[in-house]
Every structure is written in structure tokens, then in C-alpha cells.
Amino acid sequence: MIARWYDRPLVGLDLETTGPDPQTAIPVSYAVILDRGTGSISVDSQLVDPGVPIPQEATAVHGITDAMVAGATHVAITAGYLLGMVARLSEQGYPIVAMNGSFDLTIIERLAVEHGYQGLRTIDWQGPLLDLYVLDKQVDRYRKGSRNLGALCEHYGVSLADRGHDARSDAVAAVLCVRAIARKYRQIGMRTPAELHRLQAAWRREQVKSLSDYFVDKGESAIPAHEWSWPFHDLVVTPEQ
């Protein structure tokens, strides 16, 4: 019997950054993991020198300090490395899995182009990306409660012995949760990763529109248009002062 895609090797990607806005955030660590689906996992995970001080608010989330990244590879090199890694793994047929993957890919794309590399958009990168956040919202859109990675691990029965808020464990957790969704929901598991990649762009837009309409109905601001696109946010060009 031919194994379904969710029982085959998947690549997990995660960044820890200087902040929550992909238009300005810079990585302070990354992890790219290859989960072979057999319990065997290869890990490429490193600290990154962002070239700027790490805000205390960010350190409070991931525990990475300026002292810890002193001497680490500079982000200018890391951005090109990660962009090349994503492109190469995709060419080799590995689906990329991430939690809120448009956040990570927007950062990688933005910084790689900023530092002179040819971006994924330029080469018409087609993934496939399997975004845990988008997939979970699609299959169970009315579930109440938190949808952060820890909550999704609990919901889908994913347990990691070393669970912590770091890039490696988050990348592993995202892959395990995507496998669990695909096994539980036929509309995910029976489609190919390439089909899911194409569908997620529309699903993400519908999800953001629904949330944006909810905010507007409450008298709050709509979600900016540049955040509706997937797998990359549209980049916001800030006029020079």
C-alpha cells in the first residue's frame, strides 16, 4: 500500500523573532526539521544575530537574549540560507509545514530580498506549504478557545517531552499536529499537499475577512489588506524620511 502524504517525510519550519509583525520582525533563531514519519527527526537549528537589540518583550516570549546571539551568524547570511533551504527542499518534493506559515515566509522573503537574494516570489515558488493555523481554522472554524500552538497540541493529542517555546520544538509540534489533522479530517488527508497549497490561499482570505468583519462590527479597526494574502503577506513600503 502506498503511504499517504501525511505518513511520509515532512519538513517543519519555525522562527523565533524580535517581534510579532512580519513586516519588521527579524529572526533570532530558526529550526528546519525533517520528520521522516518513522520517529526519526533531523534538525537544523541555530541562533541568529538580528543585527539589532532584542526587545525585552520578545525575550520574555522565547528566552533569547542579546548575549546569547553574540557571535551567531548574522541575519543577512541566515536569510539567504533559509530562502535557499526552503526552495531546495520544495524542489526535492518535501512539503513545508509551519504554524502561521505566512508569518515565517514573509520574514524570510522580506529579509532575503533586502539583502540581495532572489526571492521566492521571483522564482514563482509554489510550495507546497501546509499551514497548521489555516488548516485548523478550516476544519473546525467555530471551535472556541485559544488556537496557539500549545492549545493545538492539546486539542490534537500531540505530546512532546521537551515541549517549550523554542524553534525546534515548535517546528516538530507543527508537523505532528498537521499529521493529526490529516488523519482526522478526510477533506485534508485525501487531498495532495499541492492541492492544499492552492486551497489555503482562498481559505486564509475567507478566514481573515470573517475576522476583520467581526472587528468592524465591534467598532474596531479592520485587518489591513496586506495581511490577507497567503503564503506571503504583501510587503508594506515605508516612505523614506
N, C-alpha and C positions, 0 to 999 in steps of 0.2 A: 504494500500500500504506500502511495506517495504521501509524504508528510505535508500537512497544511503549513502555510507560511508561518503561522504562529508557533509551530513546533520546530521551526528551522532557526538558524542563527539570525539574531537581530543586533543592531548597534544602538547603544544608548548614548545620549549626549546631554551634558549639563554644564552650565556655567554658574559660578558664584561671582558676583559683581559689586561694583561700587554703589549701585543704586537700582531702583525699580523701573526706571524709564529707559527703554531700549534706544531711545534717541540720544541719550547721553551716557548711559552706563558703560563701564569698562570692566573686563574680566579681571578678577584677582586669583581665580583658579579655574581649571576645567577638568572634565573627565570625558573620555571616549572609551566606552566598554564594548567588548564583543561577547555577547551572551550566546553561546552555541546551542542553547536549548537542552543541554545534557547535564547541566550543573557545572560546566566548565566556563569560566569567565576570564577573559584577558582584559587588562586595564592599562590605559594610558592616562595618567592623571598628574597634573603639575600645578604648582603655584605660578602666578603671573605677576610681574611688576607692571602695574597700570600706568606708571609714569606720573601719577598724581596721588596726593594723600587719600587714604581710605577713610571715608566718613565714619564717625563713631556709630551712627545708626546702622550702617552696613555691617560693621564688625559685630554689633550686637546680634545680628541675624546669623552670620556664618562663622564668626570667631576668628577671622583672618585679620591680622594687624599689619601695619607698615613694616614693623621689624621682621615679620615672618616672610614678607615678599622681597626684602632687601637681598639683592643678588640673584633673584629669579629672572627668567627670560623676559625681556621687555615685550609689552603688548604688540608693538609693531611687528615683531617676528612671530609671535604666537597667533596673531590674527591671520597672517598668511598661511601658517601651518594648519590651523583649524579649517580654513577655507579649502585648502588642498586636500585635507583628510576627508572632509565631507564629500567633496567631488569624487575623490578616488574610490571611497567605499561605495558610493552610489553606483559608479560605473561597474564595480565588481558585483553588483546585484544585491547589496545589503540594504534593507530598509533602515532608515534612521528613526529612532524613537526618542521623543523628548516630552517633558511636561511643559505645556505652554511653549511649544517649539518655535513659534514666530518670535518670541522674545529673544531666544538664543540666536536664531538665524539672522534676525535684524541686526543684532550687535556684531556678529561675525562679518556680515556683509558690509555694514557701515564702516567698520574699522579697517577691513581688508582694502576696500576701495580708497579710503582715506590715506592708507599707507602705500598705495600704488599697485595693488594687485588687481587682477581681472576678477570682477565679482561673479557670483553665482548667477545673477540675473543676466549678465552679459553672455554667459555661455548657455543660457536658457535651461538652467538646471530644473529638472522635473522630479527630483526626489528619487524614490518616494519617502515622504516624511509622514510618520504616524504620530499625531499629536494627542497625547493622553487627555489633555484638557478638553479638546474639541470632541474627541470620541466619547468620552464620558458624558458630556453635556448632550450629545446627540442621542445616545441610547437611553438616557434616564434624565430627561430635561427638567422634570418637575420635582426631583428629589430635593428635599430641604436639607439645610446644614452646610457645613464647610465643604469646599471642593479643593482644598490644598492637597499637596502630595501625601501628607500624613493621613488625612481623612480618607483619601482614595485607597491607600494601602489597607486601612482598617476595613473599608467597605468591601474591597475585593479579596480580603483574606490574605494579603501579602505581608509576610513577616520576615524582617531582616535582623539577624543577630546584632549587626553593627549599625543599626538604623540611627542616623544622625543627619544633621543638616550640613552635608558636605557634598561636593560634586560627584564623587564616586558612588556613594550610597544612593543619592537621588537618581543618578543615571540607571543604576541597577533596578531600583524600585519602579521607575517608569516603564522599563521593559517588562518586568513581571506583571504590572498592572495591565499593560496592553495585551499581554498573552491571556490574562484572565478575562478581559472584556471580549476578546475574540472567541474564546471558548464558550462564554456565557451567551453571547448575542450573535445569532446566525447572520444578521444583516452586516456584521463586521467580519466575522470569521469566514464567510463564504465568498467575500469579495477579495480581489487581489490587492496588495499594497498599492499598486499603480492606480487602480480604480479608487481606492480610498483617498489617495493623494488628491485626485481631481475633485472628488466629492467634498473633501474637507474645506476647500476654499468657499464653496457655497454654504456649507453648514456653519462655518465660522461667521460669515457675514450675517446669516439669519440670527445666530446667537447674539452677536453684538448689537444688531438692530433691535432685537427684543429687549435687551438690557438697556440700551440707550433710550428706547421709548418709555421704559419703566422709570428711568431717571427723570425724563422730561415731564411725565405725568405727575411726578412728585415735586415738580418745580425746581429740579436740579439741572445741571448742565448736561447736554447730550455728549456722548462719547465722540471725540474728534474723528473726522473722516479718515485720517491717516492710520488709525488703529483698526479699521475694518478689514483691511487686506490681509491675506494669508497665502503662502507661508512667510512672507516678509511684510512688515509694516511699511507703508510709504514713508520715505525719509523726509523730514522737515528741514528745509533750508533756512537757516537763521541769517538774516542780513548782517553784513559786517558793520560794526560800529564805526 
